[in-house]
Each structure stands twice: as C-alpha cells, then as structure tokens.
Amino acid sequence: MAKRPRRNHSSAFKAKVALAAVQGDKTLVELSEHFDIHANQITQWKSQLLARASAAFEGSGPSAPPVDVKTLHAKIGALALENDFLEGALNQAGLLSARQ
C-alpha cells in the first residue's frame, strides 16, 4: 500500500467537517468516506471546534469605546452658538436673506 502525500486542509474545510460531525446526522465512518478524511482527524477537529466555540462570541459586544455624553452636549452647544452668530452676521451683511 502506497502512502498518500501529506495534505494541508484549509480552516474553512476543517470547520465544515467539524460542524458536520457536531450535527450528528451522519456517523464518523460516513463522514470520513464523504470527506476522504480519517475518522480520528474528524474527531480531533470536532474537539477543537467545541473547545474554541466560546472564542467565537468573545468581544461580540459593541466594539466602539463608550461615548462621553457631556462632551458631545458641550460640542452641540458650541456649534449652535456658532450657527447663531454666523446667522446674525449674515443677516447684518444682507447675504442671508438673498439665499432664502
């Protein structure tokens, strides 16, 4: 019997095989025949998937840093003040009434 050359499988393929094993629709023998992988390899990938499953949900909350509401309210107030000032200056110059 000739040895098969070493194969490198992508992480997507490993995940696909491991998920099929976790689902339990087929036996390990059926999966190994279907994917042409040894049953021990499927068992290893399945255990790795189950061991690292919690990592998939780590940091899934909001990734943006918390917003400082007081700073934002201060910025809104400053911008409103600037808008009022500019509106008054444009009214005095007679430019605002021409735009409306």
Rosetta constraint file for C-alpha pairs under 8 A:
AtomPair CA 9 CA 13 HARMONIC 6.34 0.50
AtomPair CA 9 CA 14 HARMONIC 6.73 0.50
AtomPair CA 10 CA 14 HARMONIC 6.39 0.50
AtomPair CA 11 CA 15 HARMONIC 6.07 0.50
AtomPair CA 12 CA 16 HARMONIC 6.15 0.50
AtomPair CA 13 CA 17 HARMONIC 6.24 0.50
AtomPair CA 14 CA 18 HARMONIC 6.02 0.50
AtomPair CA 14 CA 45 HARMONIC 6.60 0.50
AtomPair CA 15 CA 19 HARMONIC 5.94 0.50
AtomPair CA 15 CA 45 HARMONIC 7.65 0.50
AtomPair CA 15 CA 49 HARMONIC 7.42 0.50
AtomPair CA 16 CA 20 HARMONIC 6.23 0.50
AtomPair CA 17 CA 21 HARMONIC 6.28 0.50
AtomPair CA 17 CA 31 HARMONIC 7.79 0.50
AtomPair CA 17 CA 35 HARMONIC 7.48 0.50
AtomPair CA 17 CA 42 HARMONIC 6.83 0.50
AtomPair CA 17 CA 45 HARMONIC 7.75 0.50
AtomPair CA 17 CA 46 HARMONIC 7.94 0.50
AtomPair CA 18 CA 22 HARMONIC 6.18 0.50
AtomPair CA 18 CA 42 HARMONIC 6.39 0.50
AtomPair CA 18 CA 43 HARMONIC 7.84 0.50
AtomPair CA 18 CA 45 HARMONIC 5.53 0.50
AtomPair CA 18 CA 46 HARMONIC 4.54 0.50
AtomPair CA 18 CA 49 HARMONIC 6.67 0.50
AtomPair CA 19 CA 23 HARMONIC 6.13 0.50
AtomPair CA 19 CA 46 HARMONIC 7.23 0.50
AtomPair CA 19 CA 49 HARMONIC 7.99 0.50
AtomPair CA 20 CA 24 HARMONIC 6.74 0.50
AtomPair CA 20 CA 25 HARMONIC 7.41 0.50
AtomPair CA 20 CA 26 HARMONIC 7.78 0.50
AtomPair CA 20 CA 31 HARMONIC 7.76 0.50
AtomPair CA 21 CA 25 HARMONIC 7.69 0.50
AtomPair CA 21 CA 26 HARMONIC 7.32 0.50
AtomPair CA 21 CA 27 HARMONIC 7.71 0.50
AtomPair CA 21 CA 28 HARMONIC 7.06 0.50
AtomPair CA 21 CA 31 HARMONIC 7.37 0.50
AtomPair CA 21 CA 42 HARMONIC 7.23 0.50
AtomPair CA 21 CA 43 HARMONIC 7.86 0.50
AtomPair CA 21 CA 46 HARMONIC 6.47 0.50
AtomPair CA 22 CA 46 HARMONIC 6.64 0.50
AtomPair CA 26 CA 30 HARMONIC 5.92 0.50
AtomPair CA 26 CA 31 HARMONIC 6.36 0.50
AtomPair CA 27 CA 31 HARMONIC 6.25 0.50
AtomPair CA 28 CA 32 HARMONIC 5.96 0.50
AtomPair CA 28 CA 39 HARMONIC 5.75 0.50
AtomPair CA 28 CA 42 HARMONIC 7.45 0.50
AtomPair CA 29 CA 33 HARMONIC 6.22 0.50
AtomPair CA 29 CA 39 HARMONIC 6.42 0.50
AtomPair CA 30 CA 34 HARMONIC 6.05 0.50
AtomPair CA 31 CA 35 HARMONIC 5.97 0.50
AtomPair CA 31 CA 36 HARMONIC 7.87 0.50
AtomPair CA 31 CA 37 HARMONIC 7.83 0.50
AtomPair CA 31 CA 39 HARMONIC 7.67 0.50
AtomPair CA 32 CA 36 HARMONIC 5.29 0.50
AtomPair CA 32 CA 37 HARMONIC 4.76 0.50
AtomPair CA 32 CA 38 HARMONIC 5.49 0.50
AtomPair CA 32 CA 39 HARMONIC 5.41 0.50
AtomPair CA 32 CA 42 HARMONIC 7.33 0.50
AtomPair CA 33 CA 37 HARMONIC 6.91 0.50
AtomPair CA 37 CA 41 HARMONIC 6.70 0.50
AtomPair CA 37 CA 42 HARMONIC 7.02 0.50
AtomPair CA 38 CA 42 HARMONIC 6.64 0.50
AtomPair CA 39 CA 43 HARMONIC 6.26 0.50
AtomPair CA 40 CA 44 HARMONIC 6.25 0.50
AtomPair CA 41 CA 45 HARMONIC 6.25 0.50
AtomPair CA 42 CA 46 HARMONIC 6.04 0.50
AtomPair CA 43 CA 47 HARMONIC 6.19 0.50
AtomPair CA 44 CA 48 HARMONIC 6.20 0.50
AtomPair CA 45 CA 49 HARMONIC 6.11 0.50
AtomPair CA 46 CA 50 HARMONIC 6.25 0.50
AtomPair CA 47 CA 51 HARMONIC 6.02 0.50
AtomPair CA 48 CA 52 HARMONIC 6.11 0.50
AtomPair CA 49 CA 53 HARMONIC 5.80 0.50
AtomPair CA 52 CA 56 HARMONIC 7.31 0.50
AtomPair CA 53 CA 57 HARMONIC 7.63 0.50
AtomPair CA 54 CA 58 HARMONIC 6.73 0.50
AtomPair CA 59 CA 63 HARMONIC 7.31 0.50
AtomPair CA 68 CA 72 HARMONIC 6.60 0.50
AtomPair CA 69 CA 73 HARMONIC 6.16 0.50
AtomPair CA 70 CA 74 HARMONIC 6.20 0.50
AtomPair CA 71 CA 75 HARMONIC 6.22 0.50
AtomPair CA 72 CA 76 HARMONIC 6.18 0.50
AtomPair CA 73 CA 77 HARMONIC 6.20 0.50
AtomPair CA 74 CA 78 HARMONIC 6.24 0.50
AtomPair CA 75 CA 79 HARMONIC 6.19 0.50
AtomPair CA 76 CA 80 HARMONIC 6.10 0.50
AtomPair CA 77 CA 81 HARMONIC 6.18 0.50
AtomPair CA 78 CA 82 HARMONIC 6.25 0.50
AtomPair CA 79 CA 83 HARMONIC 6.13 0.50
AtomPair CA 80 CA 84 HARMONIC 6.21 0.50
AtomPair CA 81 CA 85 HARMONIC 6.19 0.50
AtomPair CA 82 CA 86 HARMONIC 6.10 0.50
AtomPair CA 83 CA 87 HARMONIC 6.00 0.50
AtomPair CA 84 CA 88 HARMONIC 6.23 0.50
AtomPair CA 85 CA 89 HARMONIC 6.23 0.50
AtomPair CA 86 CA 90 HARMONIC 6.05 0.50
AtomPair CA 87 CA 91 HARMONIC 6.13 0.50
AtomPair CA 87 CA 96 HARMONIC 7.22 0.50
AtomPair CA 88 CA 92 HARMONIC 6.26 0.50
AtomPair CA 89 CA 93 HARMONIC 6.29 0.50
AtomPair CA 90 CA 94 HARMONIC 6.04 0.50
AtomPair CA 90 CA 95 HARMONIC 5.27 0.50
AtomPair CA 90 CA 96 HARMONIC 5.15 0.50
AtomPair CA 91 CA 95 HARMONIC 6.20 0.50
AtomPair CA 91 CA 96 HARMONIC 5.27 0.50
AtomPair CA 91 CA 97 HARMONIC 6.68 0.50
AtomPair CA 94 CA 98 HARMONIC 7.08 0.50
AtomPair CA 95 CA 99 HARMONIC 6.78 0.50
AtomPair CA 96 CA 100 HARMONIC 6.72 0.50
